[in-house]
Amino acid sequence: MLTPLDIVVRMLASALFGGVVGFERERHNQPAGLRTHVILSIGSCLAMCVSINLAMQFRPLVPNGDPARLAAQVLSGIGFLGAGAILRYGTNVRGLTTAASLWTIAVVGLAAGAGHFIPALVATALLFAVLQVLDRLEKRYMGNLVPKIITVRAKDRYGVVDEVKNVVQGFHSTLKTMSLSKNLERHEIEIEAVASIPAGETMDKVFFSLSSIKDVTSVEVQ
């Protein structure tokens, strides 16, 4: 069985591993930051240690006891934390990366609890590298695009849809979808476009350009 000292050492190692990743998430103002990652890592480690000791303690009564059964429930229960880290603002979804890091750090805690310190350390280093390095590479080579929902209402006339489309694409944005609806009684048309616009473009500029189109009555950007 694991001694109390063994368990303490493994929990301290888990706290260190969780703290490295949690610190990175905290710097990016994520909903699950330093404390959440450290607590989760320690809890996962303790669950693994208790699971190992229970399996050894009751081996005479349950010879085929599975030492990973209790620890496996950690991965099942981590879902509520991951769901709480995911936030949606219109077309913007934040927290997916943090939810994934929470799940991974739980596995790291389990590994440390089982005494696999080298794999846990390597996993922590890889996770930190992914969160830090790949984030910079994405911003540098893929651009910093912000998804927006643009709703334009105008008088129903030929060519207004193409004019709106050209203005949206003129901001070096990526037009993902465009939908149209018409009010036959009022002779009005509503254009809804989902586009990824560079973060450097101000909303005032987007509003002004779309409002300058002839027969446009209202513009809404989310």
VOSE-259569 format. One line per 8 residues: number of its first residue (from 1); their letters; for each residue z, y negated, x negated of C-alpha. Coordinates in nm, 4 decimals. Layout:
REM VOSE-259569
NUM = A = Z/Y/X; ...
END
This chain:
REM VOSE-259569
1 = MLTPLDIV = 0.0000/0.0000/0.0000; -0.0493/-0.3592/-0.1009; 0.2645/-0.5270/-0.2295; 0.3697/-0.8706/-0.1016; 0.2649/-1.0154/-0.4373; -0.0822/-0.8606/-0.4031; -0.1208/-1.0160/-0.0590; -0.0020/-1.3596/-0.1777
9 = VRMLASAL = -0.2449/-1.3567/-0.4715; -0.5334/-1.2608/-0.2451; -0.4469/-1.5298/0.0098; -0.4300/-1.7927/-0.2642; -0.7724/-1.6840/-0.3887; -0.9054/-1.7002/-0.0321; -0.7630/-2.0499/0.0108; -0.9434/-2.1581/-0.3056
17 = FGGVVGFE = -1.2750/-2.0095/-0.1926; -1.2443/-2.1638/0.1534; -1.1419/-2.4978/0.0066; -1.4556/-2.5236/-0.2061; -1.6862/-2.4831/0.0936; -1.4605/-2.6802/0.3278; -1.4543/-2.9764/0.0899; -1.8349/-2.9898/0.0933
25 = RERHNQPA = -1.8418/-2.9821/0.4758; -1.5689/-3.2481/0.4929; -1.7778/-3.4822/0.2766; -2.0612/-3.4532/0.5291; -1.8282/-3.5443/0.8198; -1.8737/-3.2084/0.9902; -1.6455/-3.1100/1.2814; -1.5134/-2.8115/1.0822
33 = GLRTHVIL = -1.4087/-2.9357/0.7409; -1.1601/-2.8597/0.4647; -0.8603/-2.7472/0.6691; -1.0644/-2.5333/0.9075; -1.2370/-2.3432/0.6272; -0.9144/-2.2911/0.4313; -0.7208/-2.1712/0.7372; -1.0027/-1.9399/0.8404
41 = SIGSCLAM = -1.0347/-1.7923/0.4929; -0.6589/-1.7311/0.4630; -0.6434/-1.5779/0.8101; -0.9354/-1.3469/0.7390; -0.7762/-1.2399/0.4119; -0.4433/-1.1656/0.5784; -0.6182/-0.9663/0.8523; -0.7878/-0.7547/0.5866
49 = CVSINLAM = -0.4634/-0.6989/0.3944; -0.2716/-0.6037/0.7087; -0.5556/-0.3748/0.8131; -0.5417/-0.1947/0.4769; -0.1636/-0.1568/0.4892; -0.1637/-0.0340/0.8493; -0.4220/0.2307/0.7673; -0.2124/0.3526/0.4733
57 = QFRPLVPN = 0.1185/0.3236/0.6578; 0.0096/0.5390/0.9516; -0.2153/0.7762/0.7580; 0.0180/1.0744/0.8266; -0.0141/1.0108/1.2004; -0.3789/0.8977/1.2010; -0.5553/1.0676/0.9086; -0.8939/0.9240/1.0034
65 = GDPARLAA = -0.7735/0.5680/1.0574; -1.0291/0.2997/0.9796; -0.8853/0.0275/0.7511; -1.1633/-0.2111/0.8507; -1.1088/-0.1910/1.2270; -0.8708/-0.4868/1.2532; -1.0687/-0.6913/1.0039; -1.3907/-0.6286/1.1972
73 = QVLSGIGF = -1.2460/-0.8150/1.4945; -1.2345/-1.1289/1.2806; -1.6137/-1.1458/1.2780; -1.6237/-1.0925/1.6540; -1.3677/-1.3638/1.7171; -1.5267/-1.6182/1.4850; -1.7840/-1.6938/1.7549; -1.5610/-1.9412/1.9397
81 = LGAGAILR = -1.5096/-2.1452/1.6238; -1.8816/-2.1450/1.5514; -1.9584/-2.2552/1.9070; -1.7063/-2.5372/1.8767; -1.8749/-2.6617/1.5605; -2.2173/-2.6932/1.7274; -2.2798/-3.0279/1.8961; -2.5901/-3.1474/2.0771
89 = YGTNVRGL = -2.7018/-3.5077/2.1189; -3.0301/-3.5117/2.3109; -3.2723/-3.3314/2.0823; -3.0313/-3.3502/1.7875; -2.8315/-3.0359/1.7243; -2.5547/-3.0616/1.4652; -2.3159/-2.8013/1.3364; -2.5404/-2.4965/1.3030
97 = TTAASLWT = -2.4992/-2.4962/0.9254; -2.1238/-2.5424/0.9593; -2.1050/-2.2564/1.2101; -2.2910/-2.0340/0.9645; -2.0606/-2.1391/0.6793; -1.7564/-2.0570/0.8947; -1.8863/-1.7061/0.9569; -1.9672/-1.6587/0.5882
105 = IAVVGLAA = -1.6320/-1.7893/0.4675; -1.4622/-1.5450/0.7054; -1.6471/-1.2626/0.5304; -1.5442/-1.4114/0.1945; -1.1826/-1.4038/0.3104; -1.2190/-1.0397/0.4127; -1.3691/-0.9568/0.0737; -1.0833/-1.1296/-0.1080
113 = GAGHFIPA = -0.8338/-0.9516/0.1139; -0.9890/-0.6194/0.0153; -0.9568/-0.7131/-0.3517; -1.3260/-0.7793/-0.4166; -1.2700/-1.1068/-0.6004; -1.5954/-1.1165/-0.7983; -1.8238/-1.0732/-0.4911; -1.6111/-1.3280/-0.3038
121 = LVATALLF = -1.6407/-1.5750/-0.5915; -2.0177/-1.5252/-0.6208; -2.0616/-1.5635/-0.2433; -1.8601/-1.8871/-0.2510; -2.0703/-2.0233/-0.5377; -2.3948/-1.9305/-0.3618; -2.2776/-2.0814/-0.0336; -2.1774/-2.4054/-0.2057
129 = AVLQVLDR = -2.5127/-2.4180/-0.3869; -2.7040/-2.3655/-0.0628; -2.5115/-2.6413/0.1152; -2.5469/-2.8874/-0.1727; -2.8760/-2.8184/-0.3503; -3.0959/-2.7144/-0.0584; -2.9787/-3.0122/0.1460; -3.1012/-3.2475/-0.1268
137 = LEKRYMGN = -3.4306/-3.0595/-0.1655; -3.4954/-3.0734/0.2098; -3.4377/-3.4483/0.2191; -3.6517/-3.5059/-0.0891; -3.9549/-3.2909/-0.0102; -3.9447/-3.2486/0.3690; -3.8416/-3.6020/0.4534; -3.5547/-3.7229/0.6660
145 = LVPKIITV = -3.6993/-3.6953/1.0174; -3.4923/-3.7664/1.3272; -3.5974/-3.6018/1.6572; -3.6282/-3.8458/1.9471; -3.7170/-3.8245/2.3157; -3.9431/-4.1158/2.4090; -4.0015/-4.1941/2.7763; -4.2654/-4.4528/2.8663
153 = RAKDRYGV = -4.3462/-4.5688/3.2204; -4.6675/-4.7584/3.2864; -4.9280/-4.8377/3.5480; -5.1658/-4.5493/3.5927; -5.4842/-4.6466/3.4157; -5.7339/-4.4660/3.1975; -5.6468/-4.4657/2.8267; -5.2775/-4.5547/2.8441
161 = VDEVKNVV = -5.1711/-4.2032/2.7429; -5.3847/-4.2108/2.4282; -5.2494/-4.5549/2.3401; -4.8902/-4.4331/2.3637; -4.9775/-4.1256/2.1579; -5.1417/-4.3355/1.8865; -4.8419/-4.5694/1.8636; -4.5943/-4.2817/1.8322
169 = QGFHSTLK = -4.8015/-4.1113/1.5641; -4.8431/-4.4435/1.3860; -4.4840/-4.4233/1.2623; -4.5753/-4.1246/1.0415; -4.3936/-3.9106/1.2945; -4.4593/-3.5549/1.4050; -4.5449/-3.5359/1.7747; -4.4057/-3.2067/1.9026
177 = TMSLSKNL = -4.4642/-3.2167/2.2783; -4.5937/-3.4602/2.5372; -4.5635/-3.4277/2.9146; -4.7030/-3.6422/3.1960; -4.6011/-3.7083/3.5547; -4.7656/-3.9379/3.8100; -4.6374/-4.1259/4.1123; -4.9417/-4.1399/4.3383
185 = ERHEIEIE = -4.7838/-4.3810/4.5854; -4.6885/-4.6401/4.3243; -4.9821/-4.5643/4.0940; -4.7422/-4.5172/3.8031; -4.7377/-4.2679/3.5199; -4.4431/-4.1405/3.3158; -4.5050/-4.0139/2.9633; -4.2341/-3.8153/2.7870
193 = AVASIPAG = -4.2870/-3.7374/2.4196; -4.0669/-3.5455/2.1786; -4.1332/-3.6610/1.8235; -3.9653/-3.6512/1.4826; -3.9541/-4.0080/1.3513; -3.8639/-4.1059/0.9918; -3.5045/-4.2253/0.9706; -3.6191/-4.5484/0.8039
201 = ETMDKVFF = -3.7994/-4.6660/1.1171; -3.5799/-4.8933/1.3293; -3.5590/-4.8404/1.7042; -3.6417/-5.2083/1.7566; -3.9777/-5.1503/1.5923; -4.0456/-4.8462/1.8103; -3.9472/-5.0355/2.1267; -4.1563/-5.3400/2.0383
209 = SLSSIKDV = -4.4687/-5.1385/1.9547; -4.4536/-4.9340/2.2746; -4.3657/-5.2345/2.4910; -4.6690/-5.4197/2.3558; -4.9059/-5.1684/2.5158; -5.0799/-5.3135/2.8197; -4.9373/-5.2097/3.1597; -4.6216/-5.0501/3.0114
217 = TSVEVQ = -4.3258/-5.1305/3.2384; -4.0358/-4.9555/3.0634; -3.9526/-4.7742/2.7400; -3.6588/-4.5421/2.6771; -3.5716/-4.3721/2.3477; -3.2988/-4.1106/2.3158
END
